[in-house]
Amino acid sequence: MRVVVTGAAGQLGADVVRHCVAAGDDVIAADRATLDITDEPAVRAFVADARPDAVINAAAYTAVDACETNRDHALLVNGRAVGWISAAAADAGAHLVHVSTDYVFDGTLDRPYREDDVPHPQSVYGVTKLAGEQAAGAAATIARTSWVCGEHGDNMVKLVLRLAAGDGELAFVDDQRGCPSFTADLAPMLRRLAVDRAAGIHHVTNQGVVSWYEFVREVLAAAGADPSRVRPISTAELQPPRPAPRPANSVLDNHRLRLSGYPALRDFRAPLAELVAILS
Ligand SMILES: NC(=O)c1ccc[n+]([C@@H]2O[C@H](COP(=O)([O-])OP(=O)(O)OC[C@H]3O[C@@H](n4cnc5c(N)ncnc54)[C@H](OP(=O)(O)O)[C@@H]3O)[C@@H](O)[C@H]2O)c1
């Protein structure tokens, strides 16, 4: 496969590039300096020149709290630019895989979210990511994921390992639940969906549901530290409160993958142990 990867220097993009190269693909990796996806003519020219079979868009404005005050920029990167990538991919006959998020939901449902549940984002980030899903179009793969961790970029695993090295008290919220998802496992599934040209929304997460507090306990245990160092708190106790609301229920049912016969991604504890070993 000949594949363009946008956002190639990001946490997920870097592992998508690495995995596609390892799988023998012809990879055209575009970090932000190479291709700013908000430059419509540049997007059109870049994709036309590359003549790819697939485009995997891992570029996004992911600073969730900053999105609240940078609404126009968030909408440009996460929404409108996705439409330009989609049009350029269609012109080249390439299949688009676009990455989206659990934040398109309000988190009030009392069961895991399926692909056909009605989105109702509560944050600017979520609103703009939903706009991106709509701009990607019906022919694209929309891969919604959650709580992403990987070797590249900042994430909860790295934060906890840093905090564990000190002797301060750790406090994390116990009233937001989700599925931690690891780029080492997401990347192969994104590639597979690209190869299969699997149209429509797909929830793609590792298995295993935890609160952030429970996840931090798992990270500490994986690092050989004492899990009882972390204390559970509620979102209401967070000081200062976060500008952007987070869904209380971020659990994405990987219903569509199951229906289509794809194997479930591993329980998150397996890639967590691998990542901790790499980072330690
Ligand atoms: N992280 C999570 O917990 C999470 C959860 C659910 C879904 N997702 C989704 O997963 C995808 C990948 O996220 P991630 O965790 O890998 O985020 P990330 O590390 O922030 O990567 C995003 C990349 O996009 C780049 N980018 C930003 N604006 C751009 C532009 N105008 N043109 C080209 N590139 C641009 C960023 O470059 P700069 O660093 O230079 O800005 C960065 O390298 C995103 O679609 C995100 O919405 C993430």
The ligand as an ORCA input file, in Angstrom:
! r2SCAN-3c Opt
* xyz 0 1
  N      -4.667     11.741     22.892
  C      -5.827     11.181     23.212
  O      -6.069     10.806     24.365
  C      -6.880     10.975     22.147
  C      -8.100     10.396     22.521
  C      -9.075     10.176     21.538
  C      -8.804     10.519     20.222
  N      -7.634     11.104     19.895
  C      -7.404     11.476     18.491
  O      -6.297     10.734     18.027
  C      -5.626     11.477     17.007
  C      -4.137     11.537     17.312
  O      -3.965     12.184     18.562
  P      -2.565     12.207     19.306
  O      -2.789     11.756     20.695
  O      -1.549     11.521     18.454
  O      -2.307     13.796     19.333
  P      -0.946     14.608     19.112
  O       0.196     13.903     19.715
  O      -1.285     16.000     19.565
  O      -0.748     14.585     17.542
  C      -1.438     15.428     16.675
  C      -0.459     15.910     15.634
  O      -1.165     16.758     14.721
  C      -0.290     17.830     14.413
  N      -1.017     18.997     13.909
  C      -1.684     19.927     14.622
  N      -2.152     20.878     13.784
  C      -1.756     20.537     12.531
  C      -1.897     21.134     11.256
  N      -2.559     22.284     11.092
  N      -1.355     20.512     10.191
  C      -0.669     19.355     10.343
  N      -0.480     18.743     11.520
  C      -1.018     19.336     12.606
  C       0.410     18.135     15.708
  O       1.578     18.880     15.464
  P       2.079     19.958     16.552
  O       2.461     19.134     17.752
  O       3.212     20.612     15.870
  O       0.921     20.858     16.834
  C       0.716     16.728     16.224
  O       1.927     16.237     15.722
  C      -6.340     12.829     16.931
  O      -7.295     12.801     15.903
  C      -7.041     12.924     18.270
  O      -8.188     13.759     18.183
  C      -6.642     11.319     20.827
*
